[in-house]
Amino acid sequence: MKLLVIGPLASGKTTIARHLRSTTSTIVDLDDELTRLNGGVYPDIATRKTVIAPRALAAAAALSDVVLLHSTFDPDDVRALRDAGFTTVLLEVSSEELRRRHRQRQREEGWSNEEWAEDNRAQIAELGRLALFDHVIDAERAPVVVANDLLALTTP
């Protein structure tokens, strides 16, 4: 099964990926993959969009059993991944909960990417308007519960 999981910034994708890694599926956190493909440094926007992301998406699309996670994708990329056999899932989290998680990340880890949150939510809303999500999962629940919901989608 190929699963494309899209969730807003601070929706728990990295934590969920840790739970999923105990399965037999290949788990690809696109942020990690973009950094790896760019020599350990997250690429600038132009390099990411034109060089690194196309390579990472092509490699993921070539896999037969993969869960690919990221905060958003261009609609054309989502369509291409769906054409390559991916089922798409939105991790849904309220704006209030996302703000709480960003504050917690800032306190605990010393950083937050909340300044990008509004743009990120708008991009995800556009994917929703284009009906590019096959499933929506409530990601305000415990990460292990969300991971199990995703795993349930990978079993025929």
DRENPA-3360 file (N, C-alpha, C; in nm, 2 decimals, always signed):
BEGIN
1 = MKLLVIGP = +0.08/-0.12/+0.00/+0.00/+0.00/+0.00/+0.09/+0.12/+0.00 ~ +0.05/+0.22/-0.07/+0.12/+0.35/-0.08/+0.02/+0.45/-0.01 ~ +0.07/+0.52/+0.09/-0.01/+0.61/+0.17/+0.06/+0.75/+0.17 ~ -0.01/+0.85/+0.13/+0.04/+0.99/+0.13/-0.03/+1.06/+0.25 ~ +0.05/+1.10/+0.35/-0.01/+1.16/+0.47/+0.03/+1.31/+0.47 ~ -0.07/+1.39/+0.47/-0.05/+1.54/+0.47/-0.11/+1.59/+0.60 ~ -0.03/+1.67/+0.67/-0.08/+1.73/+0.80/-0.02/+1.86/+0.82 ~ -0.09/+1.95/+0.88/-0.04/+2.09/+0.90/+0.09/+2.08/+0.99;
9 = LASGKTTI = +0.16/+2.19/+0.98/+0.28/+2.21/+1.07/+0.23/+2.18/+1.21 ~ +0.30/+2.10/+1.29/+0.27/+2.07/+1.43/+0.16/+1.97/+1.44 ~ +0.12/+1.90/+1.34/+0.01/+1.81/+1.35/+0.05/+1.67/+1.40 ~ +0.18/+1.65/+1.42/+0.23/+1.53/+1.49/+0.29/+1.43/+1.39 ~ +0.32/+1.47/+1.27/+0.37/+1.38/+1.16/+0.50/+1.31/+1.21 ~ +0.59/+1.38/+1.26/+0.72/+1.32/+1.30/+0.70/+1.22/+1.41 ~ +0.62/+1.25/+1.51/+0.59/+1.16/+1.62/+0.52/+1.04/+1.57 ~ +0.42/+1.06/+1.48/+0.35/+0.94/+1.42/+0.44/+0.86/+1.34;
17 = ARHLRSTT = +0.53/+0.92/+1.27/+0.63/+0.84/+1.19/+0.71/+0.75/+1.28 ~ +0.75/+0.80/+1.39/+0.83/+0.71/+1.49/+0.75/+0.59/+1.53 ~ +0.62/+0.60/+1.55/+0.53/+0.49/+1.58/+0.52/+0.40/+1.46 ~ +0.51/+0.45/+1.34/+0.49/+0.37/+1.22/+0.62/+0.29/+1.19 ~ +0.73/+0.35/+1.22/+0.86/+0.28/+1.19/+0.87/+0.14/+1.25 ~ +0.79/+0.11/+1.34/+0.79/-0.03/+1.40/+0.72/-0.13/+1.31 ~ +0.66/-0.08/+1.20/+0.59/-0.17/+1.11/+0.69/-0.21/+1.00 ~ +0.64/-0.29/+0.91/+0.73/-0.34/+0.80/+0.73/-0.24/+0.68;
25 = STIVDLDD = +0.64/-0.14/+0.68/+0.63/-0.04/+0.58/+0.75/+0.05/+0.58 ~ +0.78/+0.10/+0.46/+0.89/+0.21/+0.45/+0.82/+0.34/+0.49 ~ +0.88/+0.41/+0.58/+0.83/+0.54/+0.63/+0.92/+0.65/+0.58 ~ +0.86/+0.74/+0.50/+0.95/+0.85/+0.45/+0.89/+0.99/+0.50 ~ +0.96/+1.05/+0.59/+0.93/+1.19/+0.63/+1.00/+1.28/+0.53 ~ +0.92/+1.35/+0.45/+0.98/+1.42/+0.34/+1.08/+1.52/+0.38 ~ +1.05/+1.59/+0.49/+1.15/+1.69/+0.54/+1.29/+1.62/+0.57 ~ +1.29/+1.50/+0.63/+1.41/+1.43/+0.65/+1.48/+1.39/+0.52;
33 = ELTRLNGG = +1.39/+1.34/+0.43/+1.45/+1.30/+0.30/+1.51/+1.41/+0.22 ~ +1.44/+1.53/+0.22/+1.49/+1.64/+0.15/+1.63/+1.69/+0.21 ~ +1.64/+1.68/+0.34/+1.76/+1.71/+0.41/+1.87/+1.61/+0.37 ~ +1.84/+1.49/+0.37/+1.94/+1.38/+0.34/+1.98/+1.40/+0.19 ~ +1.89/+1.42/+0.10/+1.93/+1.43/-0.04/+2.01/+1.56/-0.07 ~ +2.00/+1.65/+0.02/+2.07/+1.78/+0.00/+2.20/+1.79/+0.09 ~ +2.26/+1.67/+0.12/+2.38/+1.67/+0.20/+2.37/+1.70/+0.34 ~ +2.25/+1.68/+0.40/+2.24/+1.71/+0.55/+2.19/+1.85/+0.58;
41 = VYPDIATR = +2.16/+1.93/+0.48/+2.11/+2.06/+0.50/+1.98/+2.08/+0.43 ~ +1.88/+2.13/+0.50/+1.75/+2.15/+0.44/+1.77/+2.25/+0.32 ~ +1.72/+2.21/+0.20/+1.74/+2.29/+0.08/+1.66/+2.43/+0.08 ~ +1.72/+2.52/+0.01/+1.65/+2.65/-0.01/+1.52/+2.62/-0.10 ~ +1.43/+2.71/-0.10/+1.30/+2.69/-0.17/+1.32/+2.65/-0.32 ~ +1.40/+2.72/-0.39/+1.42/+2.69/-0.53/+1.48/+2.56/-0.56 ~ +1.58/+2.52/-0.48/+1.64/+2.39/-0.50/+1.55/+2.28/-0.45 ~ +1.47/+2.30/-0.35/+1.38/+2.20/-0.30/+1.27/+2.18/-0.41;
49 = KTVIAPRA = +1.22/+2.28/-0.46/+1.11/+2.27/-0.56/+1.15/+2.21/-0.69 ~ +1.27/+2.25/-0.74/+1.30/+2.21/-0.88/+1.40/+2.09/-0.88 ~ +1.47/+2.06/-0.78/+1.57/+1.96/-0.78/+1.55/+1.85/-0.69 ~ +1.54/+1.88/-0.56/+1.54/+1.78/-0.45/+1.40/+1.71/-0.44 ~ +1.30/+1.79/-0.43/+1.16/+1.73/-0.41/+1.12/+1.64/-0.53 ~ +1.15/+1.68/-0.65/+1.11/+1.58/-0.76/+1.18/+1.45/-0.75 ~ +1.31/+1.45/-0.71/+1.39/+1.33/-0.69/+1.33/+1.24/-0.58 ~ +1.30/+1.31/-0.47/+1.24/+1.24/-0.35/+1.10/+1.18/-0.38;
57 = LAAAAALS = +1.02/+1.26/-0.45/+0.89/+1.21/-0.48/+0.89/+1.09/-0.58 ~ +0.98/+1.10/-0.68/+1.00/+0.99/-0.78/+1.04/+0.86/-0.71 ~ +1.14/+0.88/-0.62/+1.19/+0.76/-0.54/+1.07/+0.70/-0.46 ~ +0.99/+0.78/-0.39/+0.88/+0.73/-0.31/+0.78/+0.67/-0.40 ~ +0.75/+0.73/-0.51/+0.65/+0.67/-0.61/+0.69/+0.54/-0.66 ~ +0.82/+0.51/-0.67/+0.87/+0.38/-0.72/+0.86/+0.27/-0.62 ~ +0.83/+0.30/-0.49/+0.82/+0.20/-0.39/+0.68/+0.14/-0.40 ~ +0.67/+0.01/-0.36/+0.54/-0.05/-0.36/+0.47/-0.05/-0.22;
65 = DVVLLHST = +0.55/-0.02/-0.12/+0.49/-0.02/+0.02/+0.56/+0.09/+0.09 ~ +0.48/+0.21/+0.10/+0.55/+0.32/+0.16/+0.44/+0.41/+0.22 ~ +0.48/+0.48/+0.33/+0.40/+0.58/+0.39/+0.48/+0.71/+0.38 ~ +0.44/+0.81/+0.31/+0.51/+0.93/+0.28/+0.43/+1.04/+0.36 ~ +0.51/+1.12/+0.44/+0.45/+1.22/+0.53/+0.51/+1.36/+0.49 ~ +0.43/+1.46/+0.49/+0.48/+1.60/+0.47/+0.37/+1.70/+0.51 ~ +0.40/+1.82/+0.52/+0.30/+1.92/+0.57/+0.21/+1.97/+0.45 ~ +0.26/+1.96/+0.33/+0.17/+1.99/+0.22/+0.24/+1.96/+0.09;
73 = FDPDDVRA = +0.17/+1.96/-0.02/+0.22/+1.93/-0.15/+0.15/+2.02/-0.25 ~ +0.21/+2.04/-0.36/+0.15/+2.11/-0.47/+0.04/+2.02/-0.52 ~ -0.08/+2.07/-0.56/-0.18/+1.98/-0.61/-0.14/+1.89/-0.73 ~ -0.05/+1.94/-0.82/+0.00/+1.85/-0.92/+0.08/+1.74/-0.87 ~ +0.15/+1.76/-0.77/+0.23/+1.65/-0.70/+0.14/+1.55/-0.64 ~ +0.03/+1.60/-0.57/-0.07/+1.50/-0.51/-0.13/+1.42/-0.62 ~ -0.17/+1.49/-0.73/-0.23/+1.41/-0.84/-0.14/+1.31/-0.90 ~ -0.01/+1.34/-0.92/+0.09/+1.25/-0.97/+0.11/+1.13/-0.88;
81 = LRDAGFTT = +0.11/+1.16/-0.75/+0.13/+1.05/-0.65/+0.00/+0.96/-0.65 ~ -0.12/+1.02/-0.66/-0.24/+0.94/-0.67/-0.23/+0.86/-0.79 ~ -0.19/+0.91/-0.90/-0.18/+0.83/-1.03/-0.08/+0.72/-1.01 ~ +0.02/+0.74/-0.92/+0.12/+0.63/-0.89/+0.07/+0.53/-0.79 ~ -0.06/+0.54/-0.75/-0.11/+0.45/-0.66/-0.13/+0.48/-0.51 ~ -0.10/+0.61/-0.48/-0.11/+0.65/-0.34/-0.25/+0.68/-0.30 ~ -0.28/+0.64/-0.18/-0.41/+0.69/-0.11/-0.37/+0.81/-0.03 ~ -0.45/+0.91/-0.03/-0.42/+1.04/+0.04/-0.50/+1.05/+0.17;
89 = VLLEVSSE = -0.43/+1.10/+0.27/-0.49/+1.11/+0.40/-0.45/+1.25/+0.46 ~ -0.55/+1.32/+0.51/-0.53/+1.45/+0.58/-0.53/+1.42/+0.73 ~ -0.43/+1.47/+0.80/-0.43/+1.47/+0.95/-0.50/+1.60/+0.99 ~ -0.61/+1.59/+1.04/-0.69/+1.71/+1.08/-0.67/+1.75/+1.22 ~ -0.63/+1.88/+1.24/-0.61/+1.93/+1.38/-0.66/+2.07/+1.38 ~ -0.73/+2.11/+1.48/-0.79/+2.24/+1.49/-0.68/+2.35/+1.50 ~ -0.72/+2.47/+1.47/-0.63/+2.58/+1.47/-0.58/+2.61/+1.62 ~ -0.67/+2.59/+1.71/-0.64/+2.61/+1.85/-0.54/+2.51/+1.90;
97 = ELRRRHRQ = -0.56/+2.38/+1.86/-0.46/+2.28/+1.90/-0.33/+2.30/+1.84 ~ -0.33/+2.34/+1.71/-0.20/+2.37/+1.64/-0.12/+2.48/+1.71 ~ -0.19/+2.59/+1.75/-0.13/+2.70/+1.82/-0.07/+2.65/+1.95 ~ -0.14/+2.56/+2.02/-0.09/+2.51/+2.15/+0.03/+2.42/+2.13 ~ +0.03/+2.34/+2.02/+0.15/+2.26/+1.99/+0.27/+2.34/+1.95 ~ +0.25/+2.45/+1.88/+0.36/+2.54/+1.84/+0.42/+2.60/+1.96 ~ +0.33/+2.65/+2.06/+0.39/+2.70/+2.18/+0.46/+2.60/+2.26 ~ +0.41/+2.48/+2.27/+0.48/+2.37/+2.34/+0.62/+2.34/+2.27;
105 = RQREEGWS = +0.62/+2.33/+2.14/+0.74/+2.31/+2.07/+0.84/+2.42/+2.10 ~ +0.80/+2.55/+2.10/+0.89/+2.66/+2.13/+0.95/+2.64/+2.27 ~ +0.86/+2.61/+2.37/+0.91/+2.59/+2.51/+1.00/+2.48/+2.52 ~ +0.97/+2.36/+2.46/+1.04/+2.24/+2.49/+1.17/+2.22/+2.39 ~ +1.15/+2.27/+2.27/+1.26/+2.25/+2.17/+1.33/+2.38/+2.13 ~ +1.28/+2.50/+2.17/+1.34/+2.62/+2.14/+1.32/+2.67/+2.00 ~ +1.22/+2.62/+1.93/+1.20/+2.66/+1.79/+1.05/+2.63/+1.76 ~ +1.00/+2.71/+1.66/+0.87/+2.68/+1.61/+0.87/+2.74/+1.47;
113 = NEEWAEDN = +0.78/+2.68/+1.38/+0.77/+2.73/+1.25/+0.62/+2.78/+1.23 ~ +0.57/+2.83/+1.34/+0.44/+2.89/+1.34/+0.42/+3.00/+1.24 ~ +0.53/+3.07/+1.21/+0.52/+3.18/+1.11/+0.47/+3.14/+0.97 ~ +0.49/+3.01/+0.94/+0.44/+2.95/+0.82/+0.30/+2.88/+0.83 ~ +0.25/+2.88/+0.94/+0.13/+2.80/+0.97/+0.01/+2.85/+0.88 ~ -0.01/+2.98/+0.87/-0.13/+3.03/+0.80/-0.12/+2.99/+0.65 ~ +0.00/+3.01/+0.59/+0.02/+2.97/+0.45/+0.00/+2.82/+0.43 ~ +0.05/+2.74/+0.53/+0.04/+2.60/+0.52/-0.11/+2.55/+0.53;
121 = RAQIAELG = -0.18/+2.61/+0.62/-0.33/+2.58/+0.63/-0.40/+2.61/+0.50 ~ -0.36/+2.73/+0.44/-0.43/+2.77/+0.31/-0.40/+2.67/+0.20 ~ -0.27/+2.62/+0.20/-0.24/+2.52/+0.10/-0.31/+2.39/+0.12 ~ -0.33/+2.35/+0.24/-0.40/+2.23/+0.27/-0.55/+2.24/+0.24 ~ -0.60/+2.36/+0.27/-0.74/+2.39/+0.24/-0.77/+2.38/+0.09 ~ -0.67/+2.43/+0.01/-0.68/+2.42/-0.14/-0.69/+2.27/-0.18 ~ -0.60/+2.19/-0.12/-0.61/+2.05/-0.16/-0.74/+1.99/-0.12 ~ -0.80/+2.03/-0.01/-0.94/+1.99/+0.02/-1.04/+2.03/-0.08;
129 = RLALFDHV = -1.03/+2.16/-0.12/-1.13/+2.21/-0.22/-1.12/+2.14/-0.35 ~ -1.00/+2.09/-0.38/-0.98/+2.01/-0.50/-1.01/+1.86/-0.48 ~ -1.06/+1.83/-0.37/-1.11/+1.69/-0.34/-0.99/+1.59/-0.35 ~ -0.87/+1.62/-0.30/-0.75/+1.54/-0.32/-0.72/+1.45/-0.20 ~ -0.81/+1.45/-0.10/-0.80/+1.36/+0.02/-0.90/+1.25/+0.01 ~ -0.84/+1.13/+0.02/-0.93/+1.01/+0.02/-0.98/+0.98/+0.16 ~ -0.90/+1.02/+0.27/-0.94/+1.00/+0.41/-0.90/+1.12/+0.49 ~ -0.98/+1.14/+0.60/-0.94/+1.24/+0.69/-0.94/+1.18/+0.83;
137 = IDAERAPV = -0.83/+1.20/+0.90/-0.81/+1.14/+1.03/-0.79/+1.25/+1.14 ~ -0.86/+1.23/+1.25/-0.85/+1.33/+1.36/-0.72/+1.31/+1.43 ~ -0.63/+1.40/+1.41/-0.49/+1.39/+1.47/-0.48/+1.46/+1.60 ~ -0.59/+1.49/+1.66/-0.58/+1.55/+1.80/-0.57/+1.44/+1.90 ~ -0.59/+1.32/+1.86/-0.58/+1.20/+1.95/-0.43/+1.16/+1.97 ~ -0.41/+1.07/+2.06/-0.27/+1.02/+2.09/-0.21/+0.98/+1.96 ~ -0.08/+1.01/+1.94/-0.01/+0.97/+1.82/-0.01/+0.82/+1.79 ~ -0.01/+0.74/+1.89/-0.02/+0.59/+1.86/-0.15/+0.55/+1.81;
145 = VVANDLLA = -0.26/+0.62/+1.85/-0.39/+0.59/+1.79/-0.40/+0.64/+1.65 ~ -0.34/+0.75/+1.62/-0.34/+0.80/+1.48/-0.26/+0.71/+1.39 ~ -0.15/+0.67/+1.44/-0.06/+0.57/+1.37/-0.14/+0.44/+1.34 ~ -0.21/+0.39/+1.44/-0.29/+0.27/+1.42/-0.40/+0.29/+1.31 ~ -0.46/+0.41/+1.31/-0.56/+0.44/+1.21/-0.50/+0.44/+1.07 ~ -0.38/+0.50/+1.06/-0.31/+0.49/+0.93/-0.27/+0.35/+0.89 ~ -0.23/+0.27/+0.99/-0.19/+0.13/+0.96/-0.32/+0.06/+0.91 ~ -0.43/+0.09/+0.96/-0.55/+0.02/+0.92/-0.58/+0.05/+0.77;
153 = LTTP = -0.54/+0.17/+0.73/-0.56/+0.20/+0.59/-0.47/+0.13/+0.49 ~ -0.36/+0.07/+0.55/-0.26/+0.01/+0.47/-0.29/-0.14/+0.45 ~ -0.39/-0.19/+0.52/-0.42/-0.34/+0.51/-0.54/-0.35/+0.42 ~ -0.53/-0.44/+0.32/-0.64/-0.46/+0.23/-0.76/-0.52/+0.29;
% end
